Amino acid sequence: MNPGVPVAYLQLRKQPRRLFIALAGIAMSSLGILCQMGFEDSLFRSATRLFEELSADIVLISPQYQFMVLPAQFSDRRLYQALAIPGVESIASVRLGIAPLKNPVTHINRNVYVVGASHGGNVFANADWERKLRSLREPDELLFDARSRPEFGPIAELFRSGSVPTEIGNQRVRIVDMFEMGASFSADGTVLATDEGFARLFPQRRAGLVDIGLLHLRPNVNVPEMLAGLRRALPNDVLVMTHQELNDREQKYWRGTTPAGFIFKTVLFISLVVGCVSVYQILSSDIAENLRQYATLKAIGYPDRYFLKLTFEKAWLLTSLAYPVGFLMSMGVYFAATHLTLVPLVMTSLRIVSVYAILLAAAFIAGVLAMNRLRNTDLSELF
Amino acid sequence: MNAAVDMTPEFPPVLSARRLSFSYAHTPVLRNLSLDVVPGEIVLVTGASGAGKTTLLTLCGALRSIQEGELEVLGRNLKELAPREQREVRGSIGFIFQSHHLLDALTAGQNVVMSMAGRVPLAEASRRAEAALEMLGLSHRIDALPEDMSGGEQQRVAVARALVREPRLILADEPTASLDDISANIVKEAIREAARRLSCAVLLVTHDARLFDLADRRLRLANGAL
């Protein structure tokens, strides 16, 4: 039933103050959800940024491994055992540690994440990192993440004049090149070293122990079969998984084990409730004020579904008017947060569309709830 | 008696109540009431407050469930109808309530057009709305919002809304109660014209003596019976 009159629009426009409050509520809800999703995505992205750059078909880790800041070592003999299995073309290893890096200007120490890549390369899929890593000649030479937090000092600026001497854990080092990765919620900055360089920075670590083993398979090798074969062949002091499974495991740790996942979900829920309440408030007020008018229309033959459609139209109008405002505000927050934290927040098309859809669904639910009163109206009360 | 009524015996009644009874809790309001209203006939019902006039209207309008007796409206036995079918019957009834119940965000014209949704193409609905408002002396108020209109004008828009749908039955409850003489006369003539032109039956509940000469039959409801 289409009356040919834009009833939803006219009724919303009739109460400008109430409309403004509802739009503000939905805009704030959009802002909350978009920011929450941005922060969450940024956290999980940054948590696996390093791992995503690793070059591996299959990885080995210790069963004691928790996450990148709390890794656990296993013997590199497992890598050599794996190499003996037909189908494994080459191996590489990664060592992970945290040590204080001295700011070359202020001489204040701040913990930096140290990644030691095995000699021989083929550790990173990122060609630029790999090329620069192979250019390291001496154990005291390091690559520094140019997008690390500024508290480490103006290393990128100093580097323009040549290598930057400083100290890591009281060991003299020289930053001889830069790479770009970005800070994360668990690491303010990162340096890449060769395994010799890593051993020099962490002399207490036993030689022969690695944190992540990287296996490169020959072309056309069936990965699931190889995974099963490696699991049978290797002792249970290592876990065998695909590269993607390692990334998923790292994200799962952040989502499930740390409070971050719960906090993000809570903020998402609260933001959604704010949106729902904003829409419900205006729609239910509208129905309460026009109850007799709507009941009159019902009496002359308008079905309930017309009023449901009318309510949905209002919910759609409210969401569509408020969402762009929330979106623009969230872009401002993304921009500011990226520049303040150096942890990149990226807005994706999928997120823009999905948050709009979530809000629309929430608005429709609010509309259905608001409709209950009209549905239960006793038409005989009209006379 | 007007000319329309002289013709009516040839036509089946639009509204036919037989032994209709209705109680609120254990208080009977209508008792074995029987009534026929034929096309073009204007039946005016009077009675004391609480006599059951409004209950009779709500039963005839399929707005309330029938407890006892039979009630046929537009040839359909209301007792046997599903809610969707009752809604179809209501679609052919013009309701005029004591209060106008206009949507305040819509203009007079839009309110009238709204009543024809799904029944008449939009262009035709607009044309009819203009004609109906003109008949009720409101052609100059077609773009006015209810808040900018007097109570009498609002009620006349509500009457236009009921008549423009060309109903086969009009149920009206004190349609002129709050109107001045001029507005009341306009409404009275509009109802008379609708009954004559559309041959629609009218069941009108009122205390307003200004409407008494409109009636083909005047009935008094007392003790639940006519």
Interface residues (C-beta under 8 A of the other chain):
Chain A: M1 N2 P3 G4 V5 V7 L10 Q11 R13 K14 N290 R292 Q293 A295 T296 L297 A299 I300 G301 Y302 P303 Y306 L379 S380 L382 F383
Chain B: T54 L57 T58 G61 L63 R64 R84 R87 E88 R90 G91 I93 G94 F95 F97 Q98 S99 H101 L102 L103 D104 A105 L106 Q110 V113 M114 S115 M116 A117 G118 L122 A125 A162 R165 D173
